[in-house]
Amino acid sequence: MQNSQKGDRVGQTMTAAHPGAVAHSDEVIASSGVTFRLWRLYQHAWLVCLIFPLASLVRDPVPAWHLALGLLALVGFAVSYSWLMWPHPVSQEARARSRSLLSFLLFGAVDALTIVFSLVYGPAWLWLLIGISAIAGVLLPMRSAFAAVVLLTLFPLFLMLGIHGGIAGVDLWWLIAFILLVRGVGLDMIGVARLGAAVRELHAARRELARLAVIEERLRLSRDLHDLLGHSLSIITLKSELAGSLVGEDPERCTQELAEIERVSRQMLREVRKTVAGYRQPTLVNELDGARQLFEAAGVECVVEQTNGNLSPSLETVLAWTVREGVTNVIRHSYARHCRIVLKEEQGMVCAEVTNDGERQAHLHEGHMRRGNGLSGLRERVAELGGMLEAGALTSPGKKGYCLRVGLPLADHQEEAGVQEVSA
């Protein structure tokens, strides 16, 4: 619990210091399917319960100070309810308020207010239990929230039985409907709170997986360079020492050792370049395999259709980058359920298409292109090979989603591909 609270405080500090944290919070909220506007409209809708006690105060003849006290209580309830329910359930602010002492004091105050005024002013004040049930579902831990909702559904029953001296004078239809409403709102808010916790955990897991992937790649590159350079540098060191000792004694042998040092150095340079190039340039087979694994982990149905022939390394590299960019953005931005990857040859071009049924990706990709990230880097690679890139929302009637399409000319690279095939 202490670690969680520290994490919340750190998260709030980072949000205040870095606008990017706010953008990430907006992305988490968007992924829940409930926008800020929709949430606030929904939670404010339950303030309709204030109408019933307000009507009771106005309708029944009461002293002026009773009326003033009742109106003050209703205003206090409305302000407390709005403050407690204002943050979006998946936001860090909501998580922080669920651990705030002030939140629990306000929750206890509105509980006491509703109970006391229901006993003194009459059953019309029971309608405030709807708002209290909503607060309990969002604010309290799951078990405590369930217990609170059960108590809130039992209180009207016992109160009505006490007022009427038994079940005979109770309007059972009204009471049953009211109890179901209080229970339904409370359970609804518990579900929303659980959804918020699950969404936060999912995005935290994605960030951690991305971080671990970067660490793994760094370790791989470090290991490859160590294995590559360790032996060669040892040879260069030993031969340099030997050449230094032979300068005066055997100049001819020293010249041979220096030539050997040059040969080893050039060989090492070529191998380093190959290692770095292999590290930075993905292969199509690996990217397709990685896409299948990633979509399987994310719960996205993936279909791969590959009908292209043998490709040159330059074409394959760009197509691999296309698959990686498309898959990355499907996972990060589209919230899709289905994705289709197509690799084919048509009209003298090899094409790659990554299509998904997500609805939010087009707007986010436009922002990426304006900032020079993601698609702009891929567009530069495609332009170097004389190809074309199209990215945007699907325009087919009745279809929603996003498509990334890259086409590369085959004519300029067929000879390169043929040479590669013969060499293989």
Steps between C-alpha positions, in 0.01 A plus 500: 500500500780741587677425173176557311449835672858602421444401139187713485684802639785450253248467217326821602832685518600377154160601363545852631857527376469335160219566250573159345369332814171683451483378141561144618223540760266615223592193298422273796163670548420469129581129505235444769229597250356763737605857424525776760189665362296179502611416853411841641166497322426158646605578858319836506182334374454337841465842663139470387446329835517849660161584346306278741623641835488851352136447398422367846649812664303734276174306514475432873445795738817527711658782699729731310808378680408140411477601137834683514666204673362257242612714207847535654518121542404444135761749379763331716403160365517623138843661550643196679360259241637705210845529655524129577366384163668759275827316411479234230514151661812397304692821571774534757299776668216257573748250639653765722161617631406142586790511749433851629386555858287794388311273259407257776400785732268641233361153431427450870343847520257444212412157645419652839311788338280265297422271794418785739284696256320181391406434862406861576356637174355182348558231233546755219859541615563131432550591135843636593605138556532467122783753496658347810492155338680643196765662719554175692550304177769739373670598825520181709698181439296227334404298810423809704298641211291182478435511874405869481259439210332216692453724806366782285241266347392366841468840671190614302329168569547521877418871508170452314407204718575710810298799376193294408527254787515202270470400138128574473527872429811486282480562125686185404524577128664835569729352764615210280565730205689745720715227659585357157596848380731562795654155459536535121676838515738375769594185310533703181752730662690204646533363147618835368760524777623147426520585131709805585741290708528240222568765233770663713666164564485413130671822394758462777571147374537627142746768609698242696506259203623778275772589752607135533509464122738795476719354773503162327608655169772697672627186671494312169698771323741523792549122496551488124750785503684346794531164324601672178749752634654305787696255287600752233618762747701240687676407176566866417638564849737203495623569147551869582717406798690252284550756222625753753762258623613410145547856370875498564574126493307377192346783288375256235311293757369822656361605160322165468344537844381852420343375179327227697372760746357700209330188358344407834384859554331516159335164557377611840362823350303302240359269765401790724316664211318174425406460866368855532314473168342174607402658829334803341338336196222248571423202280154433361480148639590614851256793489209281386579244768530775761169651383320168549641461851423860594142486372443170675616652830281809445189299409485632143403257223769514230488372140818499289481459120839477328519435126810698405800337335869531574595854606822696507640588844414867456133427415468243778642743755250775414209255501617372837504858632149543359372195685670612820358853480151378417496237775644739758232758434222242503610393847561850633224707346224318313335283770417260216358150524611379157807570288589385148853507357529451123826468301452464125629595155283691255565715193875488536497593867528314828244624751455471874168582669425505871126546555313503832147571619597758763328839488744735676822449307456752220499803727795377701705424186441850371651631822798268457558621144493862609763430763723307256469165676387155391361534149731783395805280557339219303406747225867595463606137460227442241596814307862385474382197300256701286193354666172640631339502843133543589364520852150591608155391607317246286264662252294192407129531590410321820863441599686667783868478561840607378733389223873547450608413145849510347581424136857456371605458132649162413672597175800673659564214742430180307863462396614540860247238612613262222864530602409431859302188401788363289746564781275318744 
